[in-house]
Amino acid sequence: MLPGRRETTRTKTKKGDAASSASRTGSYASPPWTFTGKALYQLSLVRVSDARKYVPESIPLVNIFGWTLGGFYLARYDGSPAGQFDELVALAGLAWNFPTSCAWAARVYVNSDEARRHGLAVVGLPSRLASFERRAVGVEKGQGQGQGQGQRSRRGKEKEDWWGPVGSTNSNSSSSSNPSSSSSVISLYNTSKKKRVHVCSIDMASSVSDAGSQSRGQFMPSIQMFLPSFSGATALCPEILKYSLRLETKVRFLRPMRVLSSLVDADAAGDAAGEADAGIEAFVGRDVLGGRPLVCMSFEDMVMEVQKPEVVNGNGTMR
């Protein structure tokens, strides 16, 4: 479906049409809102006691021997109502809503202010403005930066990880390459305040392959998923909301990504920055994003349609 246009569920949305429409729109028109691009979806075990720091007491959590299911969703959108941007959703846990369960976001980090404002005001998400900074790793001692073609295999093929060609060091994968790099690390910073706060870094090593070969022969057929989510209980959206999204994508399973959280103590981080948010970001990086990884999925050629949130009554039904 294109933004602002409703079609029957049998009508298939083409990625190119959705991307061009989103680029033309440039703003969040009437729902459903369409996003195209690619994403990583990693599921991890998160302690219920840690997840509860971000989930309202009125929302029951799926609890299996003291653990719930959280993780992260990292996306690079090439088309959306806000244009091109990157997003990381820190998933605190699964909220139980019989007969299904819904994800609850502890934080949503985006490098688009338009997407941040929409998340806060309309979807009831704890959205924060962020920067995604890429750093090449695996550089041999004594090797310097230089213009090159990225890491190459013995057969001369350029290497790439999920983010892009290996050795490209900025968030758009367009800066100079380091020919000695073997992978990259994506560092996430909360930039909502004047002082940048490090949240976590994600090691892309498990997604490295020969350029052009990532998508060939390793993906399952295109599938559709319907994923409900809870949100709300924020200053701008005090009520509990529920929204659904339809995802059509090709899926490939990867080894779980290694998440590196800040080494400083969460309380110390808050004191050092002089802001309560800094301590919260350290908790998100350590307790939610740094949970015990179970599985990581790569979504390619993704088309995602997000419906408008609806208010949930006390009995769990929609108003």
N, C-alpha and C positions, 0 to 999 in steps of 0.2 A: 504494500500500500504506500501511496505517496502521502506526505503530510497534508492534512486538510481534506483528504479525499478518501471516502470509505468505499471499499469494494467487497465482493463476496470472498469468503475464505478460500474459494477454489482458484481465485486469480493469483497467479504467481508474480511476485515482484522481482524485476531484474535489477541487479546491482547497479549497473550503469545509469538506469533511469532514476533510481533512488538517489544516487550520489549527485547527479546533475540537478535534480529537483531540490535537494537539500542545499546545494550551493547557491541556487537561484533564490531560495527563500531567505536564507541568512538570518532567520529569527524563528522563534518557536510559535508557529501558527497553531491552528486547531489540531488536536490529537487525532489519530496516533502520530507520534513523532518517530521518524525513521532515521536510523544510523547505519552506515555501511563502513566496512573496514576489516580489521582482524583483532583477535583478543586472545589472551591467556586466561584460563580459568583453573586455579589451583585450590584444591580442597585440603584442609588441614584439621587436625584435632585441636580444639581450643578448650581450655579448662572452663567449666561453667562459671566458676567463681570469677574468672577474668572476663568472660563474655558479659556477665551481669553488670559490670561497670558501665556498659554502654546500652544495655537493653532495659527498658522500663520494667519495674517489678510486676506490672499488670500483664505483661506478655510472658506466657510460659515458654520455657526453652526445652528443646529436645535434649534429654539428659541420659547419657549411657555411661554409668559408672563414673559420674563426675565430669564427663567430657561431652562437648557438643561439636557440631560441624561448622567450621568457619573457613577462612582462607582469604584469597584475593581474586579480583577480576581486573586485569590490566588490558586496556584497549587502546588502539590507535585508529581513530576514525578519519577516513578520507572524505566522508560526506555526512553531514548532520545539520539540524536546524541552526547550529552555531558554527558551521563550517568545519574545518579540520582542527582536531585537538586530541590530546591524550588524556586518559582517565585511569585512575586506580581506585577501586572500591575495596576497602578493608572490611571483610565480612566477619562480624563478631560471632555469629552463631545462627542456628536454625530455630525460628520461633514456631511453636506448635499451634496450628490452626486446623482442627479436625475437619475433614479427614486428611489434610495435607500439611506440609510444613513450608514456611516461607523464610527467606534469608533476611537478616537484619544487618544493615550497614553501620559500623562504628564510625567510619569516616569515608568521605568521597573526595578525592583529590583530582583537580582538573587544571589544565593550563589555559583555560578560556574563562574570562570573567562573565561572559554571557551565559555559559553553561553553569557556572557557579551560582549566579543570581537565580536562574531558573530552578536549579536543584533546591535552593533554600526556600524560595517563595512559593513554588508550585508543587513540588514533589515531596517537600518536607524532609529533605536529606541534609545531613551535616556536612555540606559541601565546603571545601576550602580551596583557595587558589594555591597552586603548587608549581614547581618546576621539576622537570625530568632531565637529569643531566647524565650523559653517557661518558663512560671512561673505559678506554681500552685496557685490557689486562693480558697477562702472559707475555709481557715484553722481556726479552733477554737482557741481562745486565750489560750496559754499555751501548745499547741500541737507542738511537734518538728518534724524534718525530721526523716525518718527512712525507712528501707527496708520493703516494704509491697506490697499488691496487688492492691493498688489504692482504690478509694472510692467504697464502696459496697452498694447496696440497701438492704432493710430489708430482701429480699429473698436470699441474699448472692451473687448476681450477681455483677461482677466487672463493674464499670462505665467507659465510654469512651466518649470523645467528638470527633469532626471531625478530630482533629490533631492526636489523638491516645488515649491510656489508660490514664485516669485521674490520675495525680500525677507524671507522668513522666516529667521531667523538662528540658530536652535538646531538640534540634531541631529534633533529630532522635528518640525521644520517647524511649530511652533505659536506661536512668539513674534511680536513686533511686526514689521510689514513696513515696508520703505522704498520709497515709490512711485517713487523715482528709480533703483532698482536694475535692471540689465538681466540679471544672472546671479548665480551664487554660486560660491564656492570652498569646498571641503571640506578642512579641515586635519586631518591625522592625527597624534596624539601617542601615544607609548608611555608609559603611566602605571603600568607594572609596578613601578617603583621610586618612591621618595619624590619624586624630581624628574622633571617631565615632559620628554620628549625629542621634539622635532619630527622626524617621519619624512619627510613630504612634504605637498603640497597639490595637489588635483586641481581643475582649472578645468572647470566644468560648462557653459561657454558653448556648446559644440557641440550641446547637447541642448535648448536653449531653443525653446519653441513656444507656441502659444496653448493655454491650459488646456482640457483635454478633447479636444484634437485629436491628441495624441501617439500614441494607440493606434488611430487610425482610418485605414484605407486604406494604411498604410505597413508593416504587419507581414506577414511570410510566414505561411502556415498553421502551426498548431501542429505542432512536430516533436519527435522523441525522439532523444536522444543518450546514448551510453554512454561515460563518460570514466574510464579507469583512472588511478590516481595512486600514486606511491611516497611513503613516509614512513619515519619511524624514524631510527636512528642518533643518538638523543638520550640524555640521562642516564637518563630514565625508561623509554625503549623503545630499548635499544641495538641490537636486530636491525633488519634492513631489512624493512619491511612494504609490502604492496600492498593497496589497496582500490579498489572500483569504485563508481560512482554512476550512476544513471539520471536523466536530466533531461528533463522534458517542459515545453515552453515555446513562446511566440510570440517570434519573433526580428525585430529591426529593426536595420539597420546605421546607425551614426552616424559622423560624422567623429571621428577619434581625439581623446581627451581630452588636454589639455596637463597634464603632471605637473611640478610645481615642487618641486625638492628643496632642502634646506637649502644656503645659500650658503657656510656655514663649511666648512672642511676637515674631513674625517672624523676624522683624528687629533686635531685641535684640539678637536673636539666631545667626544671621549672625555676629554681632559684637563680641559676646562672643567667637565664634569659629574662628573668624578672616578669614572667608571664605564666599564668596557670596553664595556658594552652600548650606551652613547651613540654610540661610534664605529661600532659595527655598524649601528645604526639609520641613521646618516648614509650608510653604504655602501649599505644597502638602498634608501634613497630615491634616491640618485644613480645607482647602477649597475644596479639591477634595475628599480625603478619608473620611473626616468628613462631607460630604453632607447629605441631608435628605434621609434616606434609604427608599426604596419602597418594594423591594422583594429580597430574597436571595435563590439561587438554589445551590444544591449540585450535582456535577457530579461524578458518580462512574463508575468504569470499563470503563474509558475514553480512547478513541483512537482518537488522533488529528493529522491531516495531514496539514502541512503548505506549501503553494506554494511559489515559488520564487517571490519577489516583482518586479513590473514593473513600469516604469516611467510614470507619468500622464502628458498629455499635458495640455496646458492652458485652453482648452475647455472641460477638464474632461475625455478625451478619453485616451486609452493606446497607447503608442508608439509601 
